[in-house]
Each structure stands twice: as C-alpha cells, then as structure tokens.
Amino acid sequence: MATIQDVARAAGVSAMTVSNVMNGRPHVRPATREKVLAAMDRLDYRVNVAARNLRKGRTGTIGLAVPGINQPYYGILADALIGAAARYGLRVSIEQTGASREGELEALALSRNRLYDGLILATAGMGPADAERLRTDHPVVILGERIFGGPVDHVAMPNAAAARAATAHLLQRGCRRVAVLCGPVTEEADVSSLRYAGYRQALDEAGLPVDPALVRDSTQLTMAGGARAVRALVEAGVDFDGLFCVTDTVAMGALRGLADAGLRVPEQVRVIGFDNVAESAYLVPSLSTVDPDHEAMAERAVALLVRRMERGGSPDAAQEFVGPFTLVVRESTGG
C-alpha cells in the first residue's frame, strides 16, 4: 500500500505539500496540486480518514443546521458555507430543523455528542430564553436573528437596515402607499419582525403613517402566501402603489398575484424583494431586491467556528458580525 512519502517522491514534492493538497489548503499552486493528485491516482493512494481524524480527535466535518434546504435563501447560504469550509479542509453535513425549536435543540445535541467538530446553526425556533443551552465548550456559531447577546458567536444579516433601504427606494421612486408582505410581527428578533421594523423606519423618516391595512401576512414566507396576500389587498380595495416583500420568494408570488389582478409592474405597482436569489434576475419583470453578502457571512461564520475549534470551545467573549448589503435595482421598480 502506498504511503504519503511514496506520493511525495512520485510528485517530486515534500510530504508536507502532499498533506496540504489532501487537506485542501488554499496556498498550494494549481500546477503542484495537479502533480500531487496525478501521483495519488497512479499509486492508487487512499487516505485513511478515520485514522487521521482519530489522531487529531476530530471528524473533519462540521454541521450546518438550517430550517429547510428547499428555501432558496438557505440553498445559497449552504453553498457559500460549503465553499468556505473547504478552504479549511472541512466537509459540511447538512440537516433540516423544520424551523422548530425542537429540531434546533436536537441539532445541538448531535453536535455535542461529537458527530461534528462544530456546528453552524441557523435559528428560527429558539429564542433568547434558550441562550443558556448554548453555553458549552463545544464550538457553535449562530446564524440568524435570534439569541443576540448569547454566549456564542453570532453572524447576522442586516435585516432592519436593508429593509429600511429597500422601502426608502420605493419611496424615492414615487410610491406613497407602500404595502409590506411579511410573516407574523412579534416582539422577538425574527426575520419578519426586523424587516418590518426597517419598513416602519423608512415610512417614519418620510413622514408617512403606517396604515395597518397595508401590512399583510404572507403565510410562512412562501410564493403561495405572497400571491394570496396580494389578492387579499386587491379584494379588500386597499390602495397601494408599492410592495416591499420580506423575501424574494414572497415577491415571486406577489408578482403572480399582481398579474392575476391585472396590475402592471412597475407602471402601477413597484415591487422589491430581499435575498437576491438567482431566479430574481430572470423573472418578467426582473425583481429589484436586497443583496446580502452571503459570501462574507459564510466566510465569517466558518472562520469563527474554526477559531473556536482550535481553541477548544468558547473560552473568549462572543463576537457578533452583521453582514453588508447592496440594493440591486431591476425592472420591478423601474430600474
């Protein structure tokens, strides 16, 4: 059976370089990487991953727990996180929590049982009252809007600031009756509540009142919910000339609902979403949206997790990082 030294001799490099290639280190030159991989193929070299990780006391895998991979945003996020983890020689195991507190607690329990070296958890069901459950020496990074100020590192999206900018964009384009399609608005720091807060702030700054008739629940932030919310606005006779949808998924449904009602976009109603999913550029009309920097958030989340892994858990003060964003102006707002 070939050894790492055999591969190094065959490729004309050091054993350390072979190790760097096998661990996915980013600083290896492409030509050198190709030589090493070719030598591994010729010698039929196989890495004993289990033995290597046993020596390190690690699995080489981190966990990613998200509400559901069928939601476009989490697909984008997972892709960015997998790429970021690969640069550290790590694999990602993905599980779905169903956006429930129970599912998120189960993901935490699996991680603590050392099935993963660390866990990136996108919270939707857990709240501030669960913060103490995160107090552990096992590395955990929270993604999302809940449990701010908790005992672990937290990477969040700029929900309120970006929603304010999106709503202000509609107002700058001449809208004066801007409806918002969101989920239930509560006192907790969830996606809908934070983005609704940004919507309200933009109206306040423009000196416009918040009309309760313009606030519509889009039912779990789905396309069907977006279409239903628009139909409810139209059937209730509510006058509106702008729509801020708290996700692009909701906005896609809203566009369908507006078309069914015979309302033209952007001539009669201007529409903006949030997330900049790939499909938003190819809709008719193309969708204006908030583009969060998924890559920046993924890089920071993995970097924070690796830092905790290398230091044996969470001995340091927790860090919070709020990602940047840009507005992408397309046809749905007259761009």
LINDABEL-V565391 format. One record per pair of residues at least 12 apart in sequence whose ideal C-beta (glycine too) atoms are under 8 Angstrom apart, sorted by the first residue. I is the first residue (numbers start at 1). J is the second residue. If there is no record, write none. Layout:
I:J + I:J
This chain:
1:46 + 2:43 + 2:44 + 2:45 + 3:45 + 4:18 + 4:19 + 4:45 + 6:43 + 6:45 + 7:36 + 7:39 + 7:40 + 7:43 + 7:45 + 10:39 + 10:42 + 10:43 + 11:32 + 11:35 + 11:36 + 11:38 + 11:39 + 12:35 + 13:32 + 13:35 + 13:36 + 17:32 + 17:36 + 18:36 + 21:33 + 21:36 + 21:37 + 22:47 + 22:89 + 23:89 + 24:86 + 24:87 + 24:88 + 24:89 + 25:89 + 26:87 + 58:117 + 58:309 + 59:114 + 59:115 + 59:116 + 59:117 + 60:89 + 60:90 + 60:91 + 60:117 + 61:90 + 61:91 + 61:92 + 61:93 + 61:115 + 61:116 + 61:117 + 62:85 + 62:90 + 62:91 + 62:92 + 62:93 + 62:116 + 62:117 + 62:118 + 62:119 + 62:120 + 62:302 + 62:305 + 63:92 + 63:93 + 63:94 + 63:95 + 63:107 + 63:110 + 63:111 + 63:115 + 63:116 + 63:118 + 63:119 + 63:120 + 63:121 + 64:78 + 64:81 + 64:92 + 64:93 + 64:94 + 64:95 + 64:119 + 64:120 + 64:122 + 65:94 + 65:95 + 65:96 + 65:97 + 65:103 + 65:104 + 65:107 + 65:119 + 65:120 + 65:121 + 65:122 + 66:78 + 66:94 + 66:95 + 66:96 + 66:97 + 66:122 + 67:96 + 67:97 + 67:98 + 67:99 + 67:122 + 67:124 + 68:96 + 68:98 + 68:99 + 69:94 + 69:96 + 71:249 + 72:248 + 72:249 + 72:275 + 72:277 + 72:278 + 72:279 + 73:247 + 73:248 + 73:249 + 73:275 + 73:277 + 74:122 + 76:275 + 76:277 + 76:278 + 76:294 + 77:122 + 77:143 + 77:294 + 77:297 + 77:298 + 78:92 + 78:94 + 80:294 + 80:295 + 80:297 + 80:298 + 80:299 + 81:120 + 81:298 + 81:301 + 81:302 + 83:298 + 84:295 + 84:298 + 84:299 + 84:301 + 84:302 + 84:303 + 85:302 + 87:302 + 88:302 + 88:306 + 90:117 + 90:302 + 90:306 + 93:115 + 93:116 + 95:107 + 95:110 + 97:122 + 97:124 + 97:125 + 99:124 + 99:125 + 100:124 + 100:125 + 101:125 + 101:126 + 101:127 + 101:130 + 102:125 + 103:125 + 104:121 + 104:123 + 104:124 + 104:125 + 104:126 + 105:126 + 105:130 + 105:133 + 107:119 + 107:121 + 108:121 + 108:133 + 108:134 + 108:140 + 111:138 + 111:140 + 112:136 + 112:138 + 114:138 + 117:139 + 117:309 + 118:138 + 118:139 + 118:140 + 118:141 + 118:305 + 118:306 + 118:308 + 118:309 + 119:138 + 119:139 + 119:140 + 119:141 + 119:305 + 120:140 + 120:141 + 120:143 + 120:301 + 120:302 + 120:305 + 121:140 + 121:141 + 121:142 + 121:143 + 122:142 + 122:143 + 122:144 + 123:142 + 123:143 + 123:144 + 123:145 + 123:146 + 123:147 + 124:144 + 124:146 + 124:190 + 126:146 + 126:147 + 127:146 + 127:147 + 127:188 + 128:146 + 128:147 + 128:148 + 128:149 + 128:150 + 128:188 + 130:147 + 131:147 + 131:149 + 131:150 + 131:151 + 132:151 + 134:147 + 134:150 + 134:151 + 134:152 + 135:151 + 136:313 + 136:314 + 137:312 + 137:313 + 137:314 + 138:313 + 139:305 + 139:308 + 139:309 + 139:313 + 139:314 + 140:152 + 140:153 + 140:305 + 140:308 + 140:314 + 141:153 + 141:154 + 141:155 + 141:301 + 141:304 + 141:305 + 141:308 + 142:154 + 142:155 + 143:155 + 143:156 + 143:297 + 143:301 + 144:156 + 144:157 + 144:191 + 145:157 + 145:159 + 145:189 + 145:190 + 145:191 + 145:194 + 146:188 + 146:189 + 146:190 + 148:189 + 148:320 + 150:318 + 151:314 + 151:318 + 152:314 + 152:318 + 153:301 + 153:304 + 153:305 + 153:308 + 153:314 + 153:318 + 153:319 + 153:320 + 153:321 + 154:318 + 154:319 + 154:320 + 154:321 + 155:297 + 155:300 + 155:301 + 155:304 + 155:320 + 155:321 + 155:323 + 156:320 + 156:321 + 156:322 + 156:323 + 157:292 + 157:297 + 157:322 + 157:323 + 157:325 + 158:292 + 158:322 + 158:323 + 158:324 + 158:325 + 159:191 + 159:194 + 159:195 + 159:198 + 160:194 + 160:195 + 160:197 + 160:198 + 160:201 + 161:198 + 161:325 + 162:195 + 162:198 + 162:274 + 162:290 + 162:292 + 162:325 + 163:194 + 163:195 + 163:196 + 163:197 + 163:198 + 163:199 + 163:202 + 163:244 + 163:246 + 163:274 + 163:290 + 164:198 + 164:199 + 164:201 + 164:202 + 164:205 + 165:198 + 165:202 + 165:290 + 165:325 + 165:327 + 166:198 + 166:202 + 166:244 + 166:272 + 166:274 + 166:289 + 166:290 + 166:327 + 167:180 + 167:198 + 167:199 + 167:202 + 167:203 + 167:244 + 167:272 + 168:202 + 168:205 + 168:206 + 169:272 + 169:288 + 169:327 + 169:329 + 169:333 + 170:242 + 170:243 + 170:244 + 170:270 + 170:272 + 170:333 + 171:202 + 171:203 + 171:206 + 171:208 + 171:242 + 173:242 + 173:266 + 173:270 + 173:333 + 173:334 + 174:241 + 175:241 + 175:242 + 175:270 + 176:208 + 176:241 + 176:242 + 177:211 + 177:214 + 177:239 + 177:240 + 177:241 + 177:242 + 178:199 + 178:203 + 178:214 + 178:240 + 178:241 + 178:242 + 178:243 + 178:244 + 179:214 + 179:215 + 179:216 + 179:233 + 179:238 + 179:240 + 179:242 + 179:243 + 179:244 + 180:195 + 180:196 + 180:199 + 180:214 + 180:215 + 180:216 + 180:243 + 180:244 + 180:245 + 180:246 + 181:216 + 181:218 + 181:225 + 181:226 + 181:229 + 181:230 + 181:243 + 181:244 + 181:245 + 181:246 + 181:250 + 181:251 + 181:254 + 182:195 + 182:196 + 182:199 + 182:215 + 182:216 + 182:217 + 182:218 + 182:221 + 182:246 + 182:250 + 183:217 + 183:218 + 183:219 + 183:220 + 183:221 + 183:246 + 184:217 + 185:215 + 191:221 + 191:246 + 191:247 + 192:221 + 192:246 + 195:246 + 195:274 + 196:215 + 196:246 + 199:244 + 213:236 + 213:238 + 214:233 + 214:238 + 214:240 + 216:229 + 216:230 + 216:232 + 216:233 + 217:229 + 218:245 + 218:246 + 218:250 + 218:253 + 218:254 + 221:246 + 221:247 + 221:249 + 221:250 + 222:249 + 222:250 + 222:253 + 223:249 + 223:250 + 223:252 + 223:253 + 223:256 + 224:253 + 225:250 + 225:253 + 226:245 + 226:249 + 226:250 + 226:251 + 226:252 + 226:253 + 226:254 + 226:256 + 226:257 + 227:253 + 227:254 + 227:256 + 227:257 + 227:260 + 228:253 + 228:257 + 229:250 + 229:253 + 229:254 + 229:257 + 230:243 + 230:253 + 230:254 + 230:257 + 230:258 + 230:261 + 231:257 + 231:260 + 231:261 + 234:257 + 234:261 + 234:263 + 240:269 + 241:268 + 241:269 + 241:270 + 242:269 + 242:270 + 242:271 + 242:272 + 243:258 + 243:269 + 243:270 + 243:271 + 243:272 + 244:272 + 245:271 + 245:272 + 245:273 + 245:274 + 246:274 + 247:273 + 247:274 + 247:275 + 248:273 + 248:274 + 248:275 + 248:276 + 248:277 + 248:279 + 248:280 + 248:287 + 248:289 + 249:275 + 249:277 + 250:273 + 251:271 + 251:272 + 251:273 + 251:274 + 251:280 + 251:287 + 251:289 + 251:332 + 252:273 + 252:279 + 252:280 + 252:283 + 252:287 + 254:271 + 255:271 + 255:283 + 255:285 + 255:287 + 255:332 + 258:271 + 265:285 + 265:331 + 265:332 + 266:285 + 266:331 + 266:332 + 266:333 + 266:334 + 270:288 + 270:332 + 270:333 + 270:334 + 271:287 + 271:288 + 271:332 + 271:333 + 272:287 + 272:288 + 272:289 + 272:290 + 272:332 + 272:333 + 273:287 + 273:288 + 273:289 + 273:290 + 274:289 + 274:290 + 275:289 + 275:290 + 275:292 + 276:289 + 276:290 + 276:291 + 276:292 + 276:328 + 280:328 + 280:330 + 281:330 + 283:332 + 285:330 + 285:331 + 285:332 + 286:330 + 286:331 + 286:332 + 287:330 + 287:331 + 287:332 + 288:327 + 288:328 + 288:329 + 288:330 + 288:331 + 288:332 + 288:333 + 288:335 + 289:327 + 289:328 + 289:330 + 290:325 + 290:326 + 290:327 + 290:328 + 291:325 + 291:326 + 291:327 + 291:328 + 292:323 + 292:324 + 292:325 + 293:323 + 293:324 + 293:325 + 293:326 + 294:323 + 296:323 + 296:324 + 297:321 + 297:323 + 300:321 + 300:323 + 304:319 + 304:321
